[in-house]
Amino acid sequence: MHIQQIDHSNLSQYANISIAYEVTTKLHISPIHNGLGGLQLIKKPCTPYVKDYDLLSGCHPLCWTGQFDLDEWGLFVALENGMYVAGAAVAPEMTGFKQGASNLWDLRVQPDARGKGIGGKLLETVILWSKEREYNSLMVETQNVNVPACTFYSSKGFILETIDQHGYDDPSVQDEVKLLWSLPIQD
């Protein structure tokens, strides 16, 4: 496996990497002492369904060029036998996120390549990219329906900073909880 940086002219190939996954569990928000003792996330099974972020309005990688100046982004792919098997997109500091933080905008691994450590290798590349640009932390947004991503980021040292139960206006995701994670990255 080889990781390389690409420019936005390769987004169509990047977009062929599937981000879809099967949701079988959700993290439910449970207040402790009516919220005064904090919140806890409890993993509970749900009726399985497939979640594909690329199907949400404006989320597909080919939409990014119309929304952002990608010249400042880091776009990375993992290649195996000449095929794109994973990708990561990291954005510079963005409005609405922590000041001085880069933002892991997208991390995707083909279903048959998952569980092999490729996502972790891409994350290491994103962290290095962020350190080279002197960001002090890396932010990432997930949802309570993406338990594998939450488990992954937690295992990599990310800290859950925000639980926003009303973070989405889109009716197709209104029952989802927005989770914002942060990883300090400067020594």
Rosetta constraint file for C-alpha pairs under 8 A:
AtomPair CA 1 CA 78 HARMONIC 6.48 0.50
AtomPair CA 1 CA 79 HARMONIC 5.58 0.50
AtomPair CA 1 CA 80 HARMONIC 4.76 0.50
AtomPair CA 1 CA 81 HARMONIC 7.61 0.50
AtomPair CA 2 CA 78 HARMONIC 5.51 0.50
AtomPair CA 2 CA 79 HARMONIC 5.15 0.50
AtomPair CA 2 CA 80 HARMONIC 6.57 0.50
AtomPair CA 3 CA 76 HARMONIC 6.78 0.50
AtomPair CA 3 CA 77 HARMONIC 5.58 0.50
AtomPair CA 3 CA 78 HARMONIC 4.32 0.50
AtomPair CA 3 CA 79 HARMONIC 6.20 0.50
AtomPair CA 3 CA 122 HARMONIC 7.32 0.50
AtomPair CA 4 CA 76 HARMONIC 5.60 0.50
AtomPair CA 4 CA 77 HARMONIC 5.61 0.50
AtomPair CA 4 CA 78 HARMONIC 6.56 0.50
AtomPair CA 4 CA 79 HARMONIC 7.84 0.50
AtomPair CA 5 CA 74 HARMONIC 7.10 0.50
AtomPair CA 5 CA 75 HARMONIC 5.64 0.50
AtomPair CA 5 CA 76 HARMONIC 4.33 0.50
AtomPair CA 5 CA 77 HARMONIC 6.44 0.50
AtomPair CA 6 CA 10 HARMONIC 6.51 0.50
AtomPair CA 6 CA 74 HARMONIC 7.89 0.50
AtomPair CA 6 CA 75 HARMONIC 5.48 0.50
AtomPair CA 6 CA 76 HARMONIC 5.76 0.50
AtomPair CA 6 CA 77 HARMONIC 7.17 0.50
AtomPair CA 7 CA 11 HARMONIC 7.62 0.50
AtomPair CA 7 CA 71 HARMONIC 7.71 0.50
AtomPair CA 7 CA 75 HARMONIC 6.39 0.50
AtomPair CA 8 CA 65 HARMONIC 7.71 0.50
AtomPair CA 8 CA 70 HARMONIC 6.59 0.50
AtomPair CA 8 CA 71 HARMONIC 7.61 0.50
AtomPair CA 8 CA 75 HARMONIC 7.41 0.50
AtomPair CA 10 CA 14 HARMONIC 6.36 0.50
AtomPair CA 11 CA 15 HARMONIC 5.84 0.50
AtomPair CA 11 CA 61 HARMONIC 6.47 0.50
AtomPair CA 11 CA 62 HARMONIC 6.34 0.50
AtomPair CA 12 CA 16 HARMONIC 6.64 0.50
AtomPair CA 12 CA 61 HARMONIC 7.69 0.50
AtomPair CA 12 CA 62 HARMONIC 6.56 0.50
AtomPair CA 13 CA 17 HARMONIC 7.46 0.50
AtomPair CA 13 CA 84 HARMONIC 7.47 0.50
AtomPair CA 14 CA 61 HARMONIC 7.64 0.50
AtomPair CA 14 CA 77 HARMONIC 7.24 0.50
AtomPair CA 14 CA 84 HARMONIC 7.08 0.50
AtomPair CA 14 CA 87 HARMONIC 6.54 0.50
AtomPair CA 15 CA 60 HARMONIC 7.30 0.50
AtomPair CA 15 CA 61 HARMONIC 5.67 0.50
AtomPair CA 15 CA 62 HARMONIC 6.99 0.50
AtomPair CA 17 CA 84 HARMONIC 6.81 0.50
AtomPair CA 17 CA 85 HARMONIC 6.37 0.50
AtomPair CA 17 CA 86 HARMONIC 6.27 0.50
AtomPair CA 17 CA 87 HARMONIC 7.27 0.50
AtomPair CA 17 CA 108 HARMONIC 6.82 0.50
AtomPair CA 17 CA 109 HARMONIC 6.68 0.50
AtomPair CA 17 CA 110 HARMONIC 5.65 0.50
AtomPair CA 18 CA 108 HARMONIC 6.67 0.50
AtomPair CA 18 CA 109 HARMONIC 6.68 0.50
AtomPair CA 18 CA 110 HARMONIC 5.29 0.50
AtomPair CA 18 CA 111 HARMONIC 7.12 0.50
AtomPair CA 19 CA 52 HARMONIC 6.10 0.50
AtomPair CA 19 CA 53 HARMONIC 6.69 0.50
AtomPair CA 19 CA 54 HARMONIC 7.12 0.50
AtomPair CA 19 CA 107 HARMONIC 7.86 0.50
AtomPair CA 19 CA 108 HARMONIC 5.03 0.50
AtomPair CA 19 CA 109 HARMONIC 6.54 0.50
AtomPair CA 19 CA 110 HARMONIC 7.02 0.50
AtomPair CA 20 CA 50 HARMONIC 6.65 0.50
AtomPair CA 20 CA 51 HARMONIC 5.44 0.50
AtomPair CA 20 CA 52 HARMONIC 4.08 0.50
AtomPair CA 20 CA 53 HARMONIC 6.74 0.50
AtomPair CA 20 CA 54 HARMONIC 7.84 0.50
AtomPair CA 21 CA 50 HARMONIC 5.62 0.50
AtomPair CA 21 CA 51 HARMONIC 5.55 0.50
AtomPair CA 21 CA 52 HARMONIC 6.65 0.50
AtomPair CA 21 CA 111 HARMONIC 7.63 0.50
AtomPair CA 22 CA 48 HARMONIC 6.61 0.50
AtomPair CA 22 CA 49 HARMONIC 5.62 0.50
AtomPair CA 22 CA 50 HARMONIC 4.37 0.50
AtomPair CA 22 CA 51 HARMONIC 6.14 0.50
AtomPair CA 23 CA 46 HARMONIC 7.67 0.50
AtomPair CA 23 CA 48 HARMONIC 5.39 0.50
AtomPair CA 23 CA 49 HARMONIC 5.37 0.50
AtomPair CA 23 CA 50 HARMONIC 5.92 0.50
AtomPair CA 23 CA 51 HARMONIC 6.61 0.50
AtomPair CA 23 CA 145 HARMONIC 6.41 0.50
AtomPair CA 23 CA 146 HARMONIC 6.94 0.50
AtomPair CA 24 CA 45 HARMONIC 5.82 0.50
AtomPair CA 24 CA 46 HARMONIC 5.45 0.50
AtomPair CA 24 CA 47 HARMONIC 6.40 0.50
AtomPair CA 24 CA 48 HARMONIC 4.61 0.50
AtomPair CA 24 CA 49 HARMONIC 7.01 0.50
AtomPair CA 25 CA 43 HARMONIC 6.35 0.50
AtomPair CA 25 CA 44 HARMONIC 5.35 0.50
AtomPair CA 25 CA 45 HARMONIC 4.13 0.50
AtomPair CA 25 CA 46 HARMONIC 5.16 0.50
AtomPair CA 25 CA 48 HARMONIC 7.72 0.50
AtomPair CA 25 CA 145 HARMONIC 6.75 0.50
AtomPair CA 25 CA 147 HARMONIC 6.82 0.50
AtomPair CA 26 CA 42 HARMONIC 7.98 0.50
AtomPair CA 26 CA 43 HARMONIC 5.57 0.50
AtomPair CA 26 CA 44 HARMONIC 5.53 0.50
AtomPair CA 26 CA 45 HARMONIC 6.39 0.50
AtomPair CA 26 CA 46 HARMONIC 6.67 0.50
AtomPair CA 26 CA 144 HARMONIC 5.63 0.50
AtomPair CA 26 CA 145 HARMONIC 4.62 0.50
AtomPair CA 26 CA 146 HARMONIC 7.12 0.50
AtomPair CA 26 CA 147 HARMONIC 6.33 0.50
AtomPair CA 27 CA 41 HARMONIC 5.42 0.50
AtomPair CA 27 CA 42 HARMONIC 5.23 0.50
AtomPair CA 27 CA 43 HARMONIC 4.47 0.50
AtomPair CA 27 CA 44 HARMONIC 6.39 0.50
AtomPair CA 27 CA 144 HARMONIC 4.88 0.50
AtomPair CA 27 CA 145 HARMONIC 6.48 0.50
AtomPair CA 27 CA 147 HARMONIC 6.78 0.50
AtomPair CA 28 CA 41 HARMONIC 5.40 0.50
AtomPair CA 28 CA 42 HARMONIC 5.12 0.50
AtomPair CA 28 CA 43 HARMONIC 6.27 0.50
AtomPair CA 28 CA 44 HARMONIC 6.98 0.50
AtomPair CA 28 CA 144 HARMONIC 7.12 0.50
AtomPair CA 29 CA 39 HARMONIC 6.51 0.50
AtomPair CA 29 CA 40 HARMONIC 5.92 0.50
AtomPair CA 29 CA 41 HARMONIC 4.96 0.50
AtomPair CA 29 CA 42 HARMONIC 6.60 0.50
AtomPair CA 30 CA 39 HARMONIC 5.60 0.50
AtomPair CA 30 CA 40 HARMONIC 5.21 0.50
AtomPair CA 30 CA 41 HARMONIC 6.17 0.50
AtomPair CA 30 CA 42 HARMONIC 7.00 0.50
AtomPair CA 31 CA 35 HARMONIC 4.53 0.50
AtomPair CA 31 CA 36 HARMONIC 7.83 0.50
AtomPair CA 31 CA 37 HARMONIC 7.34 0.50
AtomPair CA 31 CA 38 HARMONIC 6.12 0.50
AtomPair CA 31 CA 39 HARMONIC 4.46 0.50
AtomPair CA 31 CA 40 HARMONIC 6.35 0.50
AtomPair CA 32 CA 36 HARMONIC 6.57 0.50
AtomPair CA 32 CA 37 HARMONIC 4.79 0.50
AtomPair CA 32 CA 38 HARMONIC 5.44 0.50
AtomPair CA 32 CA 39 HARMONIC 5.60 0.50
AtomPair CA 32 CA 40 HARMONIC 7.05 0.50
AtomPair CA 33 CA 37 HARMONIC 5.25 0.50
AtomPair CA 33 CA 38 HARMONIC 7.61 0.50
AtomPair CA 35 CA 39 HARMONIC 6.09 0.50
AtomPair CA 52 CA 56 HARMONIC 7.55 0.50
AtomPair CA 53 CA 59 HARMONIC 6.40 0.50
AtomPair CA 53 CA 60 HARMONIC 7.26 0.50
AtomPair CA 54 CA 59 HARMONIC 5.38 0.50
AtomPair CA 54 CA 60 HARMONIC 4.27 0.50
AtomPair CA 54 CA 61 HARMONIC 7.36 0.50
AtomPair CA 55 CA 59 HARMONIC 7.09 0.50
AtomPair CA 55 CA 60 HARMONIC 6.72 0.50
AtomPair CA 56 CA 60 HARMONIC 7.23 0.50
AtomPair CA 58 CA 63 HARMONIC 5.65 0.50
AtomPair CA 58 CA 64 HARMONIC 7.44 0.50
AtomPair CA 59 CA 63 HARMONIC 6.59 0.50
AtomPair CA 59 CA 64 HARMONIC 7.41 0.50
AtomPair CA 60 CA 64 HARMONIC 7.15 0.50
AtomPair CA 61 CA 65 HARMONIC 7.98 0.50
AtomPair CA 63 CA 67 HARMONIC 6.73 0.50
AtomPair CA 64 CA 68 HARMONIC 5.79 0.50
AtomPair CA 64 CA 70 HARMONIC 7.61 0.50
AtomPair CA 65 CA 69 HARMONIC 6.58 0.50
AtomPair CA 65 CA 70 HARMONIC 6.45 0.50
AtomPair CA 69 CA 73 HARMONIC 7.77 0.50
AtomPair CA 70 CA 91 HARMONIC 7.97 0.50
AtomPair CA 72 CA 91 HARMONIC 7.14 0.50
AtomPair CA 72 CA 92 HARMONIC 6.71 0.50
AtomPair CA 73 CA 89 HARMONIC 6.96 0.50
AtomPair CA 73 CA 90 HARMONIC 5.71 0.50
AtomPair CA 73 CA 91 HARMONIC 4.75 0.50
AtomPair CA 73 CA 92 HARMONIC 6.30 0.50
AtomPair CA 74 CA 88 HARMONIC 7.97 0.50
AtomPair CA 74 CA 89 HARMONIC 5.69 0.50
AtomPair CA 74 CA 90 HARMONIC 5.05 0.50
AtomPair CA 74 CA 91 HARMONIC 6.54 0.50
AtomPair CA 74 CA 126 HARMONIC 7.51 0.50
AtomPair CA 74 CA 129 HARMONIC 7.20 0.50
AtomPair CA 75 CA 87 HARMONIC 7.45 0.50
AtomPair CA 75 CA 88 HARMONIC 5.95 0.50
AtomPair CA 75 CA 89 HARMONIC 4.62 0.50
AtomPair CA 75 CA 90 HARMONIC 6.56 0.50
AtomPair CA 76 CA 87 HARMONIC 5.48 0.50
AtomPair CA 76 CA 88 HARMONIC 5.18 0.50
AtomPair CA 76 CA 89 HARMONIC 6.39 0.50
AtomPair CA 76 CA 122 HARMONIC 7.37 0.50
AtomPair CA 77 CA 84 HARMONIC 6.36 0.50
AtomPair CA 77 CA 85 HARMONIC 7.40 0.50
AtomPair CA 77 CA 86 HARMONIC 5.55 0.50
AtomPair CA 77 CA 87 HARMONIC 4.18 0.50
AtomPair CA 77 CA 88 HARMONIC 6.42 0.50
AtomPair CA 77 CA 122 HARMONIC 7.72 0.50
AtomPair CA 78 CA 84 HARMONIC 5.85 0.50
AtomPair CA 78 CA 85 HARMONIC 5.70 0.50
AtomPair CA 78 CA 86 HARMONIC 4.99 0.50
AtomPair CA 78 CA 87 HARMONIC 6.10 0.50
AtomPair CA 78 CA 118 HARMONIC 7.37 0.50
AtomPair CA 78 CA 122 HARMONIC 7.38 0.50
AtomPair CA 79 CA 83 HARMONIC 5.17 0.50
AtomPair CA 79 CA 84 HARMONIC 4.68 0.50
AtomPair CA 79 CA 85 HARMONIC 5.73 0.50
AtomPair CA 79 CA 86 HARMONIC 7.28 0.50
AtomPair CA 80 CA 84 HARMONIC 6.66 0.50
AtomPair CA 80 CA 85 HARMONIC 6.49 0.50
AtomPair CA 85 CA 109 HARMONIC 5.97 0.50
AtomPair CA 85 CA 110 HARMONIC 5.34 0.50
AtomPair CA 85 CA 113 HARMONIC 6.60 0.50
AtomPair CA 86 CA 107 HARMONIC 7.61 0.50
AtomPair CA 86 CA 108 HARMONIC 5.43 0.50
AtomPair CA 86 CA 109 HARMONIC 4.13 0.50
AtomPair CA 86 CA 110 HARMONIC 5.99 0.50
AtomPair CA 86 CA 113 HARMONIC 7.95 0.50
AtomPair CA 86 CA 118 HARMONIC 7.18 0.50
AtomPair CA 86 CA 119 HARMONIC 7.31 0.50
AtomPair CA 87 CA 106 HARMONIC 7.65 0.50
AtomPair CA 87 CA 107 HARMONIC 5.80 0.50
AtomPair CA 87 CA 108 HARMONIC 5.31 0.50
AtomPair CA 87 CA 109 HARMONIC 6.54 0.50
AtomPair CA 87 CA 122 HARMONIC 7.27 0.50
AtomPair CA 88 CA 104 HARMONIC 7.50 0.50
AtomPair CA 88 CA 105 HARMONIC 7.58 0.50
AtomPair CA 88 CA 106 HARMONIC 5.32 0.50
AtomPair CA 88 CA 107 HARMONIC 4.38 0.50
AtomPair CA 88 CA 108 HARMONIC 6.43 0.50
AtomPair CA 88 CA 122 HARMONIC 6.44 0.50
AtomPair CA 88 CA 123 HARMONIC 7.67 0.50
AtomPair CA 88 CA 126 HARMONIC 7.54 0.50
AtomPair CA 89 CA 104 HARMONIC 6.11 0.50
AtomPair CA 89 CA 105 HARMONIC 5.39 0.50
AtomPair CA 89 CA 106 HARMONIC 4.97 0.50
AtomPair CA 89 CA 107 HARMONIC 6.60 0.50
AtomPair CA 89 CA 126 HARMONIC 7.93 0.50
AtomPair CA 90 CA 102 HARMONIC 6.80 0.50
AtomPair CA 90 CA 103 HARMONIC 5.46 0.50
AtomPair CA 90 CA 104 HARMONIC 4.42 0.50
AtomPair CA 90 CA 105 HARMONIC 5.32 0.50
AtomPair CA 90 CA 106 HARMONIC 7.01 0.50
AtomPair CA 90 CA 126 HARMONIC 6.53 0.50
AtomPair CA 91 CA 102 HARMONIC 5.81 0.50
AtomPair CA 91 CA 103 HARMONIC 5.04 0.50
AtomPair CA 91 CA 104 HARMONIC 6.38 0.50
AtomPair CA 91 CA 105 HARMONIC 6.28 0.50
AtomPair CA 92 CA 101 HARMONIC 7.36 0.50
AtomPair CA 92 CA 102 HARMONIC 4.78 0.50
AtomPair CA 92 CA 103 HARMONIC 6.31 0.50
AtomPair CA 93 CA 97 HARMONIC 7.33 0.50
AtomPair CA 93 CA 98 HARMONIC 7.77 0.50
AtomPair CA 93 CA 99 HARMONIC 6.76 0.50
AtomPair CA 93 CA 100 HARMONIC 6.27 0.50
AtomPair CA 93 CA 101 HARMONIC 5.40 0.50
AtomPair CA 93 CA 102 HARMONIC 4.89 0.50
AtomPair CA 93 CA 103 HARMONIC 6.58 0.50
AtomPair CA 94 CA 98 HARMONIC 7.97 0.50
AtomPair CA 94 CA 99 HARMONIC 7.97 0.50
AtomPair CA 94 CA 102 HARMONIC 7.60 0.50
AtomPair CA 94 CA 103 HARMONIC 7.43 0.50
AtomPair CA 97 CA 101 HARMONIC 7.42 0.50
AtomPair CA 97 CA 139 HARMONIC 7.53 0.50
AtomPair CA 98 CA 139 HARMONIC 7.49 0.50
AtomPair CA 100 CA 135 HARMONIC 5.39 0.50
AtomPair CA 100 CA 136 HARMONIC 5.81 0.50
AtomPair CA 100 CA 137 HARMONIC 6.79 0.50
AtomPair CA 101 CA 135 HARMONIC 5.36 0.50
AtomPair CA 101 CA 136 HARMONIC 5.90 0.50
AtomPair CA 101 CA 137 HARMONIC 4.68 0.50
AtomPair CA 101 CA 138 HARMONIC 5.21 0.50
AtomPair CA 101 CA 139 HARMONIC 6.31 0.50
AtomPair CA 102 CA 130 HARMONIC 6.26 0.50
AtomPair CA 102 CA 135 HARMONIC 6.16 0.50
AtomPair CA 102 CA 137 HARMONIC 6.51 0.50
AtomPair CA 102 CA 138 HARMONIC 4.95 0.50
AtomPair CA 102 CA 139 HARMONIC 6.20 0.50
AtomPair CA 103 CA 138 HARMONIC 5.61 0.50
AtomPair CA 103 CA 139 HARMONIC 4.72 0.50
AtomPair CA 103 CA 140 HARMONIC 5.80 0.50
AtomPair CA 104 CA 126 HARMONIC 7.56 0.50
AtomPair CA 104 CA 138 HARMONIC 6.80 0.50
AtomPair CA 104 CA 139 HARMONIC 6.06 0.50
AtomPair CA 104 CA 140 HARMONIC 5.10 0.50
AtomPair CA 104 CA 141 HARMONIC 7.88 0.50
AtomPair CA 105 CA 140 HARMONIC 6.74 0.50
AtomPair CA 105 CA 141 HARMONIC 7.75 0.50
AtomPair CA 107 CA 119 HARMONIC 7.21 0.50
AtomPair CA 108 CA 119 HARMONIC 7.44 0.50
AtomPair CA 109 CA 113 HARMONIC 6.34 0.50
AtomPair CA 109 CA 114 HARMONIC 5.94 0.50
AtomPair CA 109 CA 118 HARMONIC 7.44 0.50
AtomPair CA 109 CA 119 HARMONIC 6.67 0.50
AtomPair CA 110 CA 114 HARMONIC 6.40 0.50
AtomPair CA 113 CA 118 HARMONIC 7.57 0.50
AtomPair CA 114 CA 118 HARMONIC 7.26 0.50
AtomPair CA 114 CA 119 HARMONIC 7.79 0.50
AtomPair CA 117 CA 121 HARMONIC 6.42 0.50
AtomPair CA 118 CA 122 HARMONIC 6.28 0.50
AtomPair CA 119 CA 123 HARMONIC 6.11 0.50
AtomPair CA 120 CA 124 HARMONIC 6.24 0.50
AtomPair CA 121 CA 125 HARMONIC 6.42 0.50
AtomPair CA 122 CA 126 HARMONIC 6.25 0.50
AtomPair CA 123 CA 127 HARMONIC 6.15 0.50
AtomPair CA 124 CA 128 HARMONIC 6.23 0.50
AtomPair CA 125 CA 129 HARMONIC 6.17 0.50
AtomPair CA 126 CA 130 HARMONIC 6.16 0.50
AtomPair CA 127 CA 131 HARMONIC 6.12 0.50
AtomPair CA 127 CA 138 HARMONIC 7.27 0.50
AtomPair CA 127 CA 185 HARMONIC 6.96 0.50
AtomPair CA 128 CA 132 HARMONIC 6.12 0.50
AtomPair CA 129 CA 133 HARMONIC 6.58 0.50
AtomPair CA 130 CA 134 HARMONIC 6.35 0.50
AtomPair CA 130 CA 135 HARMONIC 5.48 0.50
AtomPair CA 130 CA 137 HARMONIC 7.91 0.50
AtomPair CA 130 CA 138 HARMONIC 7.36 0.50
AtomPair CA 130 CA 185 HARMONIC 7.98 0.50
AtomPair CA 131 CA 135 HARMONIC 5.66 0.50
AtomPair CA 131 CA 136 HARMONIC 7.29 0.50
AtomPair CA 131 CA 185 HARMONIC 6.72 0.50
AtomPair CA 131 CA 186 HARMONIC 6.56 0.50
AtomPair CA 134 CA 186 HARMONIC 7.64 0.50
AtomPair CA 135 CA 185 HARMONIC 7.47 0.50
AtomPair CA 135 CA 186 HARMONIC 7.34 0.50
AtomPair CA 136 CA 184 HARMONIC 6.01 0.50
AtomPair CA 136 CA 185 HARMONIC 5.48 0.50
AtomPair CA 136 CA 186 HARMONIC 5.17 0.50
AtomPair CA 137 CA 182 HARMONIC 6.52 0.50
AtomPair CA 137 CA 183 HARMONIC 5.31 0.50
AtomPair CA 137 CA 184 HARMONIC 4.26 0.50
AtomPair CA 137 CA 185 HARMONIC 4.97 0.50
AtomPair CA 137 CA 186 HARMONIC 7.05 0.50
AtomPair CA 138 CA 182 HARMONIC 5.61 0.50
AtomPair CA 138 CA 183 HARMONIC 5.11 0.50
AtomPair CA 138 CA 184 HARMONIC 6.55 0.50
AtomPair CA 138 CA 185 HARMONIC 6.85 0.50
AtomPair CA 139 CA 180 HARMONIC 7.00 0.50
AtomPair CA 139 CA 181 HARMONIC 5.59 0.50
AtomPair CA 139 CA 182 HARMONIC 4.52 0.50
AtomPair CA 139 CA 183 HARMONIC 6.50 0.50
AtomPair CA 140 CA 180 HARMONIC 5.86 0.50
AtomPair CA 140 CA 181 HARMONIC 5.25 0.50
AtomPair CA 140 CA 182 HARMONIC 6.56 0.50
AtomPair CA 141 CA 178 HARMONIC 6.93 0.50
AtomPair CA 141 CA 179 HARMONIC 5.65 0.50
AtomPair CA 141 CA 180 HARMONIC 4.58 0.50
AtomPair CA 141 CA 181 HARMONIC 6.26 0.50
AtomPair CA 142 CA 146 HARMONIC 6.67 0.50
AtomPair CA 142 CA 149 HARMONIC 7.07 0.50
AtomPair CA 142 CA 150 HARMONIC 6.90 0.50
AtomPair CA 142 CA 178 HARMONIC 6.17 0.50
AtomPair CA 142 CA 179 HARMONIC 5.14 0.50
AtomPair CA 142 CA 180 HARMONIC 6.45 0.50
AtomPair CA 142 CA 181 HARMONIC 7.85 0.50
AtomPair CA 143 CA 147 HARMONIC 7.88 0.50
AtomPair CA 143 CA 150 HARMONIC 7.91 0.50
AtomPair CA 143 CA 176 HARMONIC 6.23 0.50
AtomPair CA 143 CA 177 HARMONIC 5.41 0.50
AtomPair CA 143 CA 178 HARMONIC 4.85 0.50
AtomPair CA 143 CA 179 HARMONIC 5.39 0.50
AtomPair CA 144 CA 150 HARMONIC 7.76 0.50
AtomPair CA 144 CA 176 HARMONIC 6.19 0.50
AtomPair CA 144 CA 177 HARMONIC 5.34 0.50
AtomPair CA 144 CA 178 HARMONIC 6.84 0.50
AtomPair CA 144 CA 179 HARMONIC 6.90 0.50
AtomPair CA 145 CA 176 HARMONIC 6.70 0.50
AtomPair CA 145 CA 177 HARMONIC 7.87 0.50
AtomPair CA 146 CA 150 HARMONIC 6.38 0.50
AtomPair CA 147 CA 151 HARMONIC 6.04 0.50
AtomPair CA 148 CA 152 HARMONIC 6.06 0.50
AtomPair CA 149 CA 153 HARMONIC 6.12 0.50
AtomPair CA 150 CA 154 HARMONIC 6.06 0.50
AtomPair CA 151 CA 155 HARMONIC 6.08 0.50
AtomPair CA 152 CA 156 HARMONIC 6.37 0.50
AtomPair CA 153 CA 157 HARMONIC 6.58 0.50
AtomPair CA 153 CA 158 HARMONIC 5.37 0.50
AtomPair CA 153 CA 181 HARMONIC 7.71 0.50
AtomPair CA 154 CA 158 HARMONIC 5.05 0.50
AtomPair CA 154 CA 159 HARMONIC 6.61 0.50
AtomPair CA 154 CA 160 HARMONIC 7.81 0.50
AtomPair CA 157 CA 183 HARMONIC 6.44 0.50
AtomPair CA 158 CA 181 HARMONIC 5.80 0.50
AtomPair CA 158 CA 182 HARMONIC 5.21 0.50
AtomPair CA 158 CA 183 HARMONIC 4.52 0.50
AtomPair CA 158 CA 184 HARMONIC 7.86 0.50
AtomPair CA 159 CA 181 HARMONIC 5.34 0.50
AtomPair CA 159 CA 182 HARMONIC 5.25 0.50
AtomPair CA 159 CA 183 HARMONIC 6.29 0.50
AtomPair CA 160 CA 179 HARMONIC 7.00 0.50
AtomPair CA 160 CA 180 HARMONIC 6.02 0.50
AtomPair CA 160 CA 181 HARMONIC 4.44 0.50
AtomPair CA 160 CA 182 HARMONIC 6.57 0.50
AtomPair CA 161 CA 179 HARMONIC 7.64 0.50
AtomPair CA 161 CA 180 HARMONIC 5.70 0.50
AtomPair CA 161 CA 181 HARMONIC 5.47 0.50
AtomPair CA 161 CA 182 HARMONIC 6.61 0.50
AtomPair CA 162 CA 178 HARMONIC 7.78 0.50
AtomPair CA 162 CA 179 HARMONIC 5.65 0.50
AtomPair CA 162 CA 180 HARMONIC 4.99 0.50
AtomPair CA 162 CA 181 HARMONIC 7.09 0.50
AtomPair CA 163 CA 177 HARMONIC 6.87 0.50
AtomPair CA 163 CA 178 HARMONIC 5.99 0.50
AtomPair CA 163 CA 179 HARMONIC 4.92 0.50
AtomPair CA 163 CA 180 HARMONIC 6.78 0.50
AtomPair CA 164 CA 177 HARMONIC 5.77 0.50
AtomPair CA 164 CA 178 HARMONIC 5.00 0.50
AtomPair CA 164 CA 179 HARMONIC 6.39 0.50
AtomPair CA 165 CA 176 HARMONIC 7.18 0.50
AtomPair CA 165 CA 177 HARMONIC 4.59 0.50
AtomPair CA 165 CA 178 HARMONIC 6.34 0.50
AtomPair CA 166 CA 174 HARMONIC 7.29 0.50
AtomPair CA 166 CA 177 HARMONIC 6.69 0.50
AtomPair CA 166 CA 178 HARMONIC 7.53 0.50
AtomPair CA 167 CA 174 HARMONIC 7.95 0.50
AtomPair CA 167 CA 177 HARMONIC 6.53 0.50
AtomPair CA 167 CA 178 HARMONIC 5.42 0.50
AtomPair CA 168 CA 173 HARMONIC 6.48 0.50
AtomPair CA 168 CA 174 HARMONIC 5.59 0.50
AtomPair CA 168 CA 176 HARMONIC 7.47 0.50
AtomPair CA 168 CA 177 HARMONIC 7.79 0.50
AtomPair CA 168 CA 178 HARMONIC 7.32 0.50
AtomPair CA 169 CA 173 HARMONIC 7.59 0.50
AtomPair CA 169 CA 174 HARMONIC 6.21 0.50
AtomPair CA 170 CA 174 HARMONIC 6.03 0.50
